[in-house]
Amino acid sequence: MTPVLPLEVEEETARHWSKDGAVWLDVRERSEFEEKHIPGALLIPIGELASRWRELPVAGPVVVYCSAGSRSFRAAKFLREHGLPAAALVGGINEWVAKGGSVDAAALVPQPAN
């Protein structure tokens, strides 16, 4: 029997799930993702989730995050309604960073000196 996941997950628990193969799903916009994202996260903006949720692997839990938690909460509810074990990261990537979580960022393009 598959264990019942909470609808929201704290950063420490999400880290533990990650070690056990959880999928990280970023539901922010592409520009937000390019600015910073949790390493290894998949990007499906919340506006595209209804048409793209089947792209997600179903082997383990899905930790959904956004900036602060609102979009990820809605996305996690949607995924659960479609049979995926999903939970929203409490506080989103902002809380993740505040607690020392690592992030990847787009390479900065050097600007010419004036």
GUDRENDO-29297 format. One record per residue: residue number from 1; residue in three letters; x, y, z of N, C-alpha, C in turn. Coordinates in Angstrom, 1 decimal. Each point is the difference from the previous one (the first is absolute). Example, Ala and Ser with C-alpha at 12.3 -4.5 7.8 and 13.67 -1.06 7.14 Angstrom:
<sites>
SITE; num; residu; n.X; n.Y; n.Z; ca.X; ca.Y; ca.Z; c.X; c.Y; c.Z
SITE; 1; ALA; 13.2; -5.7; 7.8; -0.9; 1.2; 0.0; 0.9; 1.2; 0.0 $
SITE; 2; SER; -0.4; 1.1; -0.7; 0.9; 1.1; 0.0; -0.8; 1.1; 0.8 $
</sites>
This chain:
<sites>
SITE; num; residu; n.X; n.Y; n.Z; ca.X; ca.Y; ca.Z; c.X; c.Y; c.Z
SITE; 1; MET; 0.8; -1.2; 0.0; -0.8; 1.2; 0.0; 0.9; 1.3; 0.0 $
SITE; 2; THR; -0.3; 0.9; -0.8; 0.7; 1.2; -0.1; -0.3; 0.9; 1.2 $
SITE; 3; PRO; 1.0; 0.6; 0.7; -0.3; 0.8; 1.1; -0.6; 1.3; -0.4 $
SITE; 4; VAL; -0.9; 0.5; 0.9; -0.6; 1.3; -0.3; 0.9; 1.1; 0.3 $
SITE; 5; LEU; 0.3; 0.9; -0.9; 0.8; 1.1; 0.2; -0.8; 1.2; 0.5 $
SITE; 6; PRO; 0.7; 0.9; 0.8; -0.7; 1.2; 0.4; -0.1; 0.9; -1.3 $
SITE; 7; LEU; -0.9; 0.9; 0.1; -0.2; 0.9; -1.2; 1.1; 1.1; 0.0 $
SITE; 8; GLU; 0.6; 0.3; 1.1; 1.1; 0.9; 0.1; 1.2; -0.7; 0.7 $
SITE; 9; VAL; 1.2; 0.3; -0.4; 1.2; -0.6; 0.6; 1.0; 1.1; 0.4 $
SITE; 10; GLU; 0.6; -0.2; 1.1; 1.0; 0.9; 0.5; 1.3; -0.3; -0.7 $
SITE; 11; GLU; 0.9; 1.0; 0.0; 1.3; -0.1; -0.7; 0.8; -1.2; 0.4 $
SITE; 12; GLU; 0.1; -0.3; 1.3; 0.8; -1.2; 0.5; -0.5; -1.3; -0.5 $
SITE; 13; THR; -1.4; -0.2; 0.0; -0.6; -1.2; -0.5; 0.2; -0.1; -1.5 $
SITE; 14; ALA; -0.1; 1.1; -0.7; 0.2; 0.0; -1.5; 1.4; -0.4; -0.3 $
SITE; 15; ARG; 1.0; 0.4; 0.7; 1.4; -0.4; -0.2; 0.1; -1.5; 0.2 $
SITE; 16; HIS; -0.7; -0.6; 1.0; 0.1; -1.4; 0.2; -0.7; -0.8; -1.2 $
SITE; 17; TRP; -1.1; 0.5; -0.4; -0.7; -0.6; -1.2; 0.9; 0.1; -1.2 $
SITE; 18; SER; 0.7; 1.1; -0.1; 0.9; 0.1; -1.2; 1.1; -1.1; 0.0 $
SITE; 19; LYS; 0.5; -0.3; 1.1; 1.0; -1.1; 0.1; -0.6; -1.3; -0.4 $
SITE; 20; ASP; -1.3; -0.1; 0.2; -0.7; -1.3; -0.3; -0.6; 0.1; -1.5 $
SITE; 21; GLY; 0.4; 1.0; -0.8; -0.4; 0.0; -1.3; -1.2; 0.9; -0.4 $
SITE; 22; ALA; -0.4; 0.9; 0.9; -1.1; 0.8; -0.3; 0.3; 0.9; -1.3 $
SITE; 23; VAL; -1.0; 0.4; -0.7; 0.1; 0.9; -1.1; -0.3; 1.4; 0.5 $
SITE; 24; TRP; 0.8; 0.9; -0.4; -0.3; 1.5; 0.3; -0.6; 0.6; -1.2 $
SITE; 25; LEU; -1.1; 0.7; 0.2; -0.8; 0.6; -1.0; -0.1; 1.5; 0.3 $
SITE; 26; ASP; 0.5; 0.8; -0.9; -0.1; 1.5; 0.1; -1.2; 0.4; -0.8 $
SITE; 27; VAL; -0.9; 0.7; 0.6; -1.2; 0.4; -0.8; 0.0; 1.5; -0.2 $
SITE; 28; ARG; 1.1; 0.7; 0.2; 0.1; 1.4; -0.3; 0.2; 0.2; -1.5 $
SITE; 29; GLU; 0.1; 1.3; -0.4; 0.2; 0.3; -1.4; 1.5; -0.3; -0.4 $
SITE; 30; ARG; 0.2; -0.2; -1.3; 1.4; -0.3; -0.5; 1.0; 1.1; 0.5 $
SITE; 31; SER; -0.3; 1.2; 0.0; 0.9; 1.1; 0.4; 0.4; -0.2; 1.4 $
SITE; 32; GLU; -1.0; -0.3; 0.9; 0.3; -0.3; 1.4; 1.0; -1.2; 0.2 $
SITE; 33; PHE; -0.3; -1.0; -0.8; 0.8; -1.2; 0.0; 1.4; 0.2; -0.4 $
SITE; 34; GLU; 0.2; 0.8; -1.0; 1.3; 0.4; -0.5; 0.8; 0.8; 1.0 $
SITE; 35; GLU; -0.7; 0.8; 0.8; 0.7; 0.8; 1.0; 0.6; -0.9; 1.1 $
SITE; 36; LYS; -0.8; -0.9; 0.4; 0.5; -1.0; 1.0; -1.1; -1.1; 0.1 $
SITE; 37; HIS; 0.6; -1.2; 0.3; -0.9; -1.2; 0.2; 0.7; -1.0; 0.8 $
SITE; 38; ILE; -0.7; -0.9; 0.5; 0.6; -1.1; 0.8; 0.6; -1.0; -1.0 $
SITE; 39; PRO; 1.3; -0.4; 0.3; 0.7; -0.8; -1.0; -0.8; -1.3; -0.3 $
SITE; 40; GLY; 0.0; -0.3; -1.3; -0.7; -1.2; -0.5; -1.5; 0.1; -0.2 $
SITE; 41; ALA; -0.6; 1.2; 0.4; -1.4; 0.2; -0.1; -0.5; 0.0; -1.5 $
SITE; 42; LEU; -1.2; -0.5; -0.2; -0.7; 0.1; -1.3; -0.8; 1.3; 0.0 $
SITE; 43; LEU; -0.2; 0.6; -1.1; -0.8; 1.2; -0.2; -1.2; -0.3; -0.8 $
SITE; 44; ILE; -1.2; 0.2; 0.7; -1.3; 0.1; -0.7; -0.7; 1.1; 0.6 $
SITE; 45; PRO; 0.0; 1.2; -0.7; -0.8; 1.1; 0.6; -1.4; -0.4; 0.3 $
SITE; 46; ILE; -0.6; 0.6; 1.1; -1.3; -0.4; 0.4; -1.0; 0.2; -1.1 $
SITE; 47; GLY; 0.1; 1.0; -0.8; -0.9; 0.2; -1.1; 0.0; -1.2; -1.1 $
SITE; 48; GLU; 1.1; -0.8; 0.0; 0.1; -1.1; -0.9; -0.2; -1.3; 0.7 $
SITE; 49; LEU; -0.2; 0.0; 1.3; -0.1; -1.3; 0.7; -1.1; -0.9; -0.5 $
SITE; 50; ALA; -1.2; 0.6; -0.2; -1.1; -0.9; -0.4; 0.2; -0.7; -1.3 $
SITE; 51; SER; 0.8; 0.5; -0.9; 0.3; -0.7; -1.3; 1.3; -0.8; 0.1 $
SITE; 52; ARG; 0.9; 0.2; 1.0; 1.3; -0.6; 0.0; 0.2; -0.9; 1.2 $
SITE; 53; TRP; -0.9; -0.2; 0.9; 0.3; -0.8; 1.2; 0.4; -1.4; -0.2 $
SITE; 54; ARG; -0.4; -0.5; -1.2; 0.3; -1.4; -0.3; 1.5; -0.2; -0.3 $
SITE; 55; GLU; 0.7; 1.1; -0.2; 1.5; -0.1; -0.2; 0.7; -0.4; 1.3 $
SITE; 56; LEU; -0.6; 0.1; 1.1; 0.7; -0.2; 1.3; 0.1; -1.5; 0.2 $
SITE; 57; PRO; 1.2; -0.4; 0.5; 0.2; -1.4; 0.4; -0.9; -0.4; 1.2 $
SITE; 58; VAL; -0.5; -1.2; 0.1; -0.9; -0.3; 1.0; 0.5; -1.0; 1.0 $
SITE; 59; ALA; 1.3; -0.2; 0.0; 0.7; -1.0; 0.9; 0.0; 0.4; 1.4 $
SITE; 60; GLY; 0.1; 1.3; 0.3; 0.2; 0.5; 1.4; -0.8; 1.2; 0.2 $
SITE; 61; PRO; 0.1; 0.6; 1.2; -0.7; 1.2; 0.3; 0.5; 1.2; -0.9 $
SITE; 62; VAL; -0.9; 1.0; -0.2; 0.4; 1.2; -0.7; -0.1; 1.1; 1.0 $
SITE; 63; VAL; 1.1; 0.7; 0.2; 0.1; 1.2; 0.8; -0.2; 1.2; -0.9 $
SITE; 64; VAL; -1.1; 0.7; 0.2; -0.3; 1.1; -0.9; 0.3; 1.3; 0.8 $
SITE; 65; TYR; 0.7; 0.9; -0.8; 0.3; 1.3; 0.6; -0.2; 1.2; -0.9 $
SITE; 66; CYS; -0.2; 1.1; 0.6; -0.1; 1.3; -0.8; 0.8; 1.0; 0.8 $
SITE; 67; SER; -0.3; 1.3; 0.0; 0.8; 0.9; 0.8; -0.3; 0.0; 1.5 $
SITE; 68; ALA; -1.3; 0.0; 0.4; -0.3; 0.0; 1.4; -1.0; -1.0; 0.4 $
SITE; 69; GLY; -0.6; -0.7; -0.9; -0.9; -1.1; 0.4; -1.4; 0.0; -0.6 $
SITE; 70; SER; -0.5; 1.1; -0.5; -1.4; 0.0; -0.4; -0.2; -0.8; -1.3 $
SITE; 71; ARG; 0.8; 0.2; -1.0; -0.2; -0.7; -1.3; 0.3; -1.5; 0.2 $
SITE; 72; SER; 1.0; -0.3; 0.8; 0.4; -1.4; 0.2; -1.1; -0.8; 0.8 $
SITE; 73; PHE; -0.7; 0.7; 0.9; -1.1; -0.6; 0.7; -1.1; -0.4; -0.9 $
SITE; 74; ARG; -0.4; 0.9; -0.9; -1.0; -0.3; -1.0; 0.4; -1.1; -0.9 $
SITE; 75; ALA; 1.3; 0.0; -0.5; 0.6; -1.0; -0.9; 0.0; -1.4; 0.7 $
SITE; 76; ALA; 0.4; 0.0; 1.2; 0.0; -1.3; 0.8; -1.4; -0.6; 0.1 $
SITE; 77; LYS; -1.0; 0.8; 0.3; -1.3; -0.4; 0.0; -0.5; -0.6; -1.3 $
SITE; 78; PHE; 0.3; 0.7; -1.1; -0.3; -0.4; -1.3; 0.6; -1.4; -0.3 $
SITE; 79; LEU; 1.3; -0.1; 0.3; 0.7; -1.3; -0.3; -0.5; -1.1; 0.8 $
SITE; 80; ARG; -0.4; 0.2; 1.3; -0.6; -1.0; 0.8; -1.3; -0.5; -0.5 $
SITE; 81; GLU; -0.8; 1.0; -0.6; -1.3; -0.3; -0.6; 0.2; -0.9; -1.2 $
SITE; 82; HIS; 1.2; 0.0; -0.6; 0.2; -0.8; -1.2; 0.9; -1.2; 0.4 $
SITE; 83; GLY; 0.0; -0.4; 1.3; 0.7; -1.2; 0.4; 1.5; 0.0; 0.3 $
SITE; 84; LEU; 0.6; 1.2; -0.1; 1.4; 0.1; 0.3; 0.3; 0.3; 1.5 $
SITE; 85; PRO; 1.0; -0.6; 0.6; 0.3; 0.3; 1.4; 0.8; 1.3; 0.0 $
SITE; 86; ALA; -0.7; 1.1; 0.3; 0.6; 1.3; -0.1; -0.2; 0.8; 1.3 $
SITE; 87; ALA; 1.0; 0.8; 0.4; -0.1; 0.9; 1.1; 0.7; 1.3; -0.3 $
SITE; 88; ALA; -0.6; 1.1; 0.5; 0.5; 1.3; -0.2; 1.1; 0.3; 1.1 $
SITE; 89; LEU; 1.1; 0.6; -0.5; 1.1; 0.4; 0.9; -0.5; 1.3; 0.8 $
SITE; 90; VAL; 0.0; -0.1; 1.3; -0.5; 1.1; 0.8; 1.0; 1.2; -0.2 $
SITE; 91; GLY; -0.5; 1.1; -0.3; 0.8; 1.2; -0.2; 0.7; 0.1; -1.3 $
SITE; 92; GLY; -0.1; -1.0; -0.9; 0.6; 0.1; -1.3; 1.5; 0.1; 0.0 $
SITE; 93; ILE; 0.5; 0.4; -1.2; 1.5; 0.2; -0.1; 0.5; 1.1; 0.9 $
SITE; 94; ASN; -0.8; 1.0; 0.4; 0.5; 1.0; 0.8; 0.4; -0.6; 1.4 $
SITE; 95; GLU; -0.9; -0.9; 0.5; 0.3; -0.6; 1.3; 1.2; -1.0; -0.1 $
SITE; 96; TRP; 0.0; -0.7; -1.2; 1.1; -0.9; -0.2; 1.4; 0.7; 0.0 $
SITE; 97; VAL; 0.1; 1.2; -0.6; 1.2; 0.8; 0.0; 0.3; 0.5; 1.4 $
SITE; 98; ALA; -1.0; 0.5; 0.7; 0.1; 0.5; 1.3; 0.6; -1.0; 1.0 $
SITE; 99; LYS; -0.3; -1.3; -0.3; 0.5; -1.1; 0.9; 1.3; -0.6; -0.5 $
SITE; 100; GLY; 0.6; 0.6; -1.0; 1.3; -0.4; -0.5; 0.0; -1.0; -1.1 $
SITE; 101; GLY; -1.2; -0.2; -0.6; -0.1; -0.9; -1.2; 0.8; 0.5; -1.2 $
SITE; 102; SER; 0.6; -0.9; -0.7; 0.7; 0.4; -1.2; -0.9; 0.3; -1.2 $
SITE; 103; VAL; 0.4; 0.9; -0.9; -0.7; 0.3; -1.2; 1.0; 0.1; -1.2 $
SITE; 104; ASP; -0.6; -0.3; -1.1; 0.7; 0.2; -1.3; -0.5; 1.3; -0.6 $
SITE; 105; ALA; 0.8; 0.7; -0.7; -0.5; 1.2; -0.7; 0.6; 0.0; -1.4 $
SITE; 106; ALA; -0.7; 0.8; -0.8; 0.5; 0.1; -1.4; 1.3; 0.7; 0.0 $
SITE; 107; ALA; 0.9; -0.3; -0.9; 1.3; 0.6; -0.1; -0.2; 1.5; -0.3 $
SITE; 108; LEU; 0.6; 0.8; 0.7; -0.1; 1.5; -0.3; 0.9; 0.3; -1.2 $
SITE; 109; VAL; -0.6; 0.7; -0.9; 0.7; 0.4; -1.3; 0.8; 1.3; 0.4 $
SITE; 110; PRO; 1.3; -0.1; -0.2; 0.8; 1.2; 0.3; -0.4; 1.2; -0.8 $
SITE; 111; GLN; 0.0; 1.1; 0.7; -0.4; 1.3; -0.7; 1.3; 0.8; -0.3 $
SITE; 112; PRO; 0.0; 0.6; -1.2; 1.2; 0.7; -0.4; 0.2; 1.2; 1.0 $
SITE; 113; ALA; 1.3; 0.3; 0.3; 0.3; 1.2; 0.8; -0.3; 1.3; -0.8 $
SITE; 114; ASN; -0.5; 1.0; 0.6; -0.2; 1.3; -0.6; 1.2; 0.8; 0.0 $
</sites>
